[in-house]
Amino acid sequence: MEALVKSLPNRTDRAEKCHFFAIDTKNANEKNVISDTQVKASNAKNWQVLDYSAGDNDGNGIEYGGTSGVKPVATTSPATLKIAHHTLSIHNLLPQSKVKVYSVSGELLGEKSVKTDSTAFYIGNQTMVIAVINGVAHKISK
């Protein structure tokens, strides 16, 4: 999403804001994430960020303010997380755990419903990621 926001042309010469749909919060399969900082950057270029919201407002969407980030970082957890060789390894999970991994810019890198007590995600050259395990966020860095 960061690249998309940076690529938006400056439209401050226009009287009315331009619009773009960034997310559909009513779609259970939605994977887009746009931060409040990215929304502010879009607004500065005279773009209004919209949530499609399953076609609300006659398909015109509703204004979206972005997310302020993930939930507070957990200070204790039975899970152990480690980054090595372009991979995030997670151990000591409860079976049936739901895990999502995000870059620090909010890009979803992967998600799984885990059937065992460990899993791994390829994260490429990321040096820091956010892993959300059963709704609790964990910040991990090399």
Buried (B, 14 or more C-beta within 10 A) or exposed (E): BBEEBEEBEEEEEEEEBEEBBBBBBEEEEEEBBBBBBBBEBBBEBBBBBBBBBEEBEEEEBEEBEBBEBBEEEBEEBEBEBEBEEEEBBBBEBEEEBEBBBBBBBBBBBBEBEBEEBEBBBEBEEBEEBBBBBEEBBBEBEE
